[in-house]
Amino acid sequence: MEIREAEAPVLSVVIPAWNEEDGIAAIMDRVRDVQPALAEVGVVELELIVVDDGSSDRTAEIVEAHSAARLVRHPTNKGYGAALKTGFHAARGDLLAFLDADGTYPPECFPDLCAEALAGADLVVGSRRSGADSQMPFVRRVGNLLWSNLVTLVGGRRVIDPASGMRVFRREALEKLYPLPDGLNFTPVMSTRAIHEGVELSEIPIPYTERVGRSKLSVVEDGMRFLRTIIWTALNYNPVRILGGVGLGLFALGALIAAVLVGMRVAGVTTLGPWGVGAAFVAVTCAIAGVDIFALGVTFNYLVSLFHQRPVRQGLFGDPILKTPLDRHFWWMGLLGLVAGLAFGGVSLALGLGGWPVERLWLYLLAGTMLVLVGTQLVIFWIIVRVLEELSQRDALVRADLEC
């Protein structure tokens, strides 16, 4: 359902509440009082829904006594995200919004967020890090900076406050944003999915104050959950962004160590101590694992394309570096590695049979082994990717043949 200019939109504000008796009345009053300002930006009606998420205090009783709010109850605590999804399902507005019950987010900023949504944005986030009067605790500020950089890195788009709990969005955007988790990681996953789904996201600076009552957020436990779900969500869209980056980093480390070993060999070093042997092991392991992980990321991108039924996104660095995707070069890169590796091995064998001691040949044998393994893997991945590419284009090819 799209918001047509001829229609005056309704804003439904959802407040998830779990044992928030100290602050729930004040935040409901503040949301109600913002209605005249909403009318000035074109929002004619405000619907306020409070989802009591299994509270054991007087939260539900206070909400029921409030004339401007509608109460929806969970018999047991299901989680922050689950409460929001229940509220969205119960809402009737063209624009959906939410904020916390603890008074940290300013409902007075809803008119600005709604104006941005009515101007064309699908999802408008109240950015705490952009606001001049932010009272965000230091630990959360550091964590938010981490999530911001992580979401920006895996999504290829700058996001300042991916964990903000104050947002306004168009109802039709839910189809692209779902599925969303039931826990406190609801907001970073929403931001991650939004940038991968092509949802028009905008961020508006808002002030942020200390909460009323004790926070339910566990810095360590929820921080690790945020980390896992952001990465996992990104892997569902553009695996090569993460796996390719890890693989490239490992390969670069292996190449750096290998360059040092080659330099030592050129300088006349023919034997290695324990640290040298360990360095050689790390170099070979990192190089082979790096190629494997990088190629696995590319392969997963084709699988994602099959499941999402959309073009493959090769987005390790954003815009492609090569005219043709790198995976199309795997075949000749693999064959080149195989030939070079076999050449190293063959020459080393001939020199060994000719009387050269193994102390002079170990580096060449090691390099040959690594090149053969990497070359074989690249050829195999090239075959797999080509099959996946053909499968991803199968429907289009069938339609083209039927139209002939």
C-alpha positions in Angstrom: 0.0 0.0 0.0 1.5 3.3 -1.1 0.8 6.7 0.5 -0.8 8.8 -2.2 -0.5 12.5 -2.1 -4.3 12.8 -2.1 -4.5 10.9 1.1 -3.6 12.4 4.5 -1.5 9.8 6.3 -2.0 8.3 9.7 0.9 7.8 12.0 0.9 4.8 14.3 3.5 5.0 17.1 4.4 1.7 18.8 6.0 1.7 22.2 7.3 -1.7 23.5 7.2 -1.8 27.3 8.5 -4.3 29.8 8.3 -3.2 33.4 8.3 0.5 32.6 5.9 1.8 35.2 8.2 4.6 36.2 8.4 6.3 32.7 5.5 5.0 30.6 2.9 7.7 31.6 5.3 10.5 30.8 6.3 9.2 27.4 2.7 8.6 26.4 1.8 12.2 27.4 4.7 13.5 25.3 3.7 11.5 22.3 0.1 12.7 22.6 1.2 16.3 22.9 3.1 16.2 19.6 -0.1 15.8 17.5 -0.5 19.5 16.6 3.1 19.6 15.3 2.4 16.4 13.3 -0.6 18.1 11.7 1.6 20.9 10.5 3.7 18.5 8.4 0.6 16.7 7.0 -0.1 13.9 9.4 -3.7 14.2 10.3 -4.1 11.4 12.8 -1.9 9.9 15.5 -2.5 6.3 16.8 -0.6 5.3 19.9 -0.1 1.6 20.7 1.7 0.3 23.7 2.7 -3.3 23.7 3.1 -4.6 27.2 5.7 -7.4 26.9 4.7 -9.5 29.9 5.4 -6.9 32.5 5.2 -7.9 36.2 4.7 -4.3 37.5 1.9 -1.7 36.9 2.8 -0.9 33.3 -0.3 -2.4 31.8 -2.6 -0.8 34.4 -1.1 2.7 33.7 -1.5 2.3 30.0 -5.1 1.1 30.3 -5.9 4.3 32.3 -4.4 6.5 29.6 -7.1 7.8 27.2 -4.8 8.4 24.2 -3.2 4.9 24.1 -4.3 1.4 23.0 -2.9 -1.5 25.0 -1.8 -4.8 23.4 -0.5 -7.4 25.8 1.9 -10.3 25.6 1.1 -12.9 28.4 4.9 -13.6 28.7 8.0 -11.6 27.8 8.8 -12.3 24.1 11.4 -9.7 23.5 11.8 -6.1 22.3 11.6 -7.0 18.6 8.6 -9.3 19.1 6.7 -6.5 20.9 7.4 -4.1 18.0 6.2 -6.6 15.4 3.0 -7.2 17.4 2.4 -3.5 17.5 3.0 -3.1 13.7 0.5 -5.9 13.1 -2.1 -4.2 15.2 -1.4 -0.7 13.8 -3.6 0.9 11.0 -1.3 3.8 10.0 0.2 4.5 6.7 3.3 5.5 8.6 4.7 3.3 11.3 6.9 4.6 14.1 8.4 3.4 17.3 10.4 4.6 20.3 11.4 3.3 23.7 9.3 3.7 26.8 12.2 4.9 29.0 12.2 8.6 27.9 15.6 8.5 26.1 14.2 9.3 22.7 12.3 12.6 22.1 8.8 12.1 20.5 9.0 15.9 19.8 11.2 15.0 16.9 8.5 12.8 15.2 7.3 15.7 13.0 10.8 16.1 11.5 11.0 12.3 10.9 7.6 12.2 9.4 8.3 15.1 7.1 11.4 13.3 5.8 9.2 10.1 5.2 6.5 12.1 3.4 9.3 13.7 1.2 10.2 10.2 -0.1 12.3 8.3 2.4 11.1 4.8 3.1 12.8 4.6 6.5 13.8 7.5 8.7 16.1 7.0 11.7 16.5 9.3 14.6 20.3 9.5 14.8 21.6 9.9 18.4 25.2 10.3 17.3 24.3 13.3 15.1 22.4 15.2 17.7 24.1 18.1 19.5 22.5 17.3 22.9 23.3 13.6 23.0 23.7 12.2 26.6 24.5 8.7 25.4 26.7 6.9 27.9 30.4 6.4 26.9 30.2 2.6 26.7 27.1 2.8 24.4 28.8 5.6 22.3 31.8 3.3 21.7 29.5 0.4 20.9 27.4 2.5 18.5 30.5 3.6 16.8 31.5 0.0 16.3 28.1 -1.0 14.9 28.1 2.0 12.6 31.4 1.2 11.1 30.5 -2.5 10.8 27.2 -1.9 9.1 28.8 0.7 6.8 31.6 -1.8 5.9 29.3 -4.8 5.2 26.7 -2.7 3.4 28.7 -0.3 1.4 26.6 2.7 2.6 27.3 5.1 5.4 25.0 4.5 8.4 25.6 6.7 11.5 23.3 5.2 14.1 22.2 1.6 13.1 20.9 0.8 16.6 18.7 3.8 17.1 15.3 2.9 18.7 13.4 5.8 17.2 12.2 5.4 13.7 9.5 6.3 11.2 8.9 4.2 8.1 6.3 3.5 5.4 4.2 0.5 6.0 5.0 -1.0 2.6 8.7 -1.1 3.6 8.0 -3.9 6.0 7.8 -6.5 3.2 11.4 -5.7 2.4 12.6 -5.4 6.0 11.1 -8.6 7.3 12.1 -11.1 8.7 13.4 -9.3 11.8 14.5 -10.8 15.1 12.6 -10.8 18.4 15.3 -9.4 20.6 17.2 -6.1 21.2 19.1 -6.7 18.0 16.0 -5.8 16.0 17.2 -2.3 15.1 20.7 -3.1 13.7 19.3 -5.9 11.7 16.6 -3.6 10.3 19.3 -1.1 9.3 21.4 -3.9 7.7 18.5 -5.3 5.8 17.4 -1.8 4.7 20.6 -0.9 2.9 20.9 -4.4 1.2 17.2 -4.3 0.1 17.5 -0.9 -1.5 15.2 0.7 1.1 15.6 4.5 0.9 17.1 5.3 4.4 17.5 8.7 5.9 18.9 9.8 9.2 17.8 12.9 11.2 19.7 14.2 14.2 17.9 13.9 17.5 18.9 14.6 21.1 19.3 11.7 23.5 18.9 11.7 27.3 19.5 9.3 30.1 16.7 6.7 30.6 14.2 6.4 33.4 14.8 3.2 35.4 17.4 0.5 34.9 18.5 -0.5 31.4 17.7 -3.9 30.1 20.7 -3.9 27.7 23.6 -6.1 28.5 26.7 -4.5 27.0 28.6 -7.8 26.5 25.8 -10.3 25.8 23.7 -8.0 23.6 26.9 -6.5 22.0 27.9 -10.0 20.9 24.4 -10.6 19.6 24.5 -7.4 17.6 27.8 -8.4 16.1 26.6 -11.9 15.1 23.4 -10.8 13.6 24.8 -7.9 11.6 27.4 -10.1 10.0 24.9 -13.0 9.5 22.4 -10.7 7.9 25.0 -9.2 5.5 26.1 -12.8 4.6 22.6 -13.4 3.4 22.9 -10.6 0.8 26.6 -10.1 -0.2 28.8 -12.8 1.2 31.8 -11.8 -0.8 31.9 -8.4 1.1 32.8 -10.3 4.3 34.3 -13.6 3.1 36.2 -11.9 0.3 37.7 -9.4 2.7 38.8 -12.1 5.1 40.2 -14.1 2.3 42.1 -11.2 0.8 43.5 -10.3 4.2 44.8 -13.8 4.8 46.3 -14.1 1.3 48.0 -10.7 1.8 49.5 -11.9 5.1 50.7 -15.1 3.5 52.2 -13.2 0.6 54.0 -10.8 3.0 55.6 -13.7 4.9 56.5 -15.5 1.7 58.2 -12.3 0.4 60.3 -12.3 3.6 61.3 -15.9 3.1 62.2 -15.4 -0.5 64.3 -12.4 0.6 66.1 -14.6 3.1 66.7 -17.3 0.5 68.1 -14.8 -2.0 70.4 -13.5 0.8 71.8 -17.0 1.2 69.8 -18.5 4.0 69.2 -22.2 3.3 68.1 -23.5 6.6 65.3 -22.4 9.0 65.0 -22.5 12.7 61.7 -23.1 14.6 60.5 -19.5 14.0 61.3 -19.8 10.3 59.5 -23.1 9.9 56.5 -21.6 11.8 56.5 -18.6 9.4 56.6 -20.9 6.4 53.7 -22.9 7.8 51.7 -19.7 8.4 52.5 -18.3 4.9 51.3 -21.5 3.1 48.2 -21.9 5.3 47.1 -18.2 5.0 47.6 -18.2 1.2 45.6 -21.4 0.6 42.9 -20.5 3.2 42.7 -17.0 1.8 42.1 -18.2 -1.8 39.5 -20.7 -0.5 37.6 -18.2 1.6 37.6 -15.5 -1.1 36.4 -18.0 -3.8 33.8 -19.3 -1.3 32.4 -15.8 -0.9 32.1 -15.4 -4.6 30.4 -18.8 -4.9 27.9 -17.9 -2.1 27.0 -14.7 -4.0 25.7 -16.8 -6.8 23.7 -19.0 -4.4 22.3 -15.8 -2.8 21.3 -14.7 -6.3 19.5 -17.9 -6.9 17.5 -17.7 -3.6 16.8 -13.9 -3.9 16.2 -14.1 -7.6 18.2 -10.9 -8.2 21.4 -10.1 -10.1 24.7 -11.2 -8.4 26.3 -8.4 -6.4 30.1 -8.6 -6.5 30.6 -5.9 -4.0 33.9 -6.5 -2.2 35.1 -2.9 -3.0 31.8 -1.4 -4.0 32.2 -0.7 -7.7 33.9 -3.5 -9.7 37.6 -3.1 -10.3 37.6 -5.2 -13.4 35.3 -5.0 -16.4 34.4 -8.6 -16.0 33.9 -10.2 -12.6 37.0 -11.7 -11.0 35.5 -15.1 -10.9 35.5 -15.3 -14.7 39.3 -15.1 -14.5 39.6 -18.1 -12.1 40.1 -20.6 -14.9 43.3 -19.1 -16.4 44.6 -18.0 -13.0 44.1 -21.6 -11.8 45.8 -23.1 -14.8 48.6 -20.7 -14.5 49.1 -21.7 -10.9 49.0 -25.4 -11.8 51.6 -25.0 -14.5 53.9 -22.8 -12.4 53.6 -25.2 -9.4 54.3 -28.3 -11.6 57.2 -26.4 -13.1 58.7 -25.6 -9.7 58.2 -29.2 -8.6 59.7 -30.7 -11.8 62.7 -28.4 -11.8 63.3 -29.1 -8.1 63.1 -32.8 -8.7 65.6 -32.6 -11.6 68.0 -30.5 -9.6 67.7 -32.9 -6.7 68.5 -35.8 -8.9 71.4 -33.8 -10.2 72.9 -33.6 -6.7 71.5 -30.4 -5.2 70.9 -30.8 -1.5 67.4 -30.4 -0.2 68.5 -27.4 1.9 68.7 -25.5 -1.4 65.4 -26.8 -2.8 62.9 -26.7 0.1 61.6 -23.2 -0.8 60.9 -24.1 -4.4 59.2 -27.3 -3.4 57.0 -25.5 -0.9 56.1 -22.8 -3.5 55.3 -25.5 -6.0 53.0 -27.3 -3.6 51.2 -24.1 -2.7 50.7 -23.1 -6.4 49.4 -26.5 -7.4 46.8 -26.5 -4.5 45.7 -22.9 -5.1 45.5 -23.5 -8.9 43.4 -26.6 -8.4 41.0 -24.8 -6.1 40.6 -21.9 -8.5 39.7 -24.2 -11.4 37.2 -26.1 -9.2 35.6 -22.9 -8.0 35.4 -21.6 -11.6 33.5 -24.6 -12.6 31.1 -24.3 -9.6 30.5 -20.6 -10.2 29.8 -21.1 -13.9 27.2 -23.8 -13.1 25.6 -21.5 -10.5 25.6 -18.6 -13.0 23.8 -20.7 -15.6 21.2 -21.8 -13.0 20.6 -18.2 -12.0 20.0 -17.3 -15.6 17.9 -20.4 -16.4 14.5 -18.8 -16.3 15.6 -15.9 -18.6 17.1 -18.4 -21.0 14.0 -20.5 -21.1 11.8 -17.4 -21.8 14.2 -16.3 -24.6 13.9 -19.8 -26.2 10.1 -19.9 -25.9 9.9 -16.4 -27.6 12.0 -17.5 -30.6 
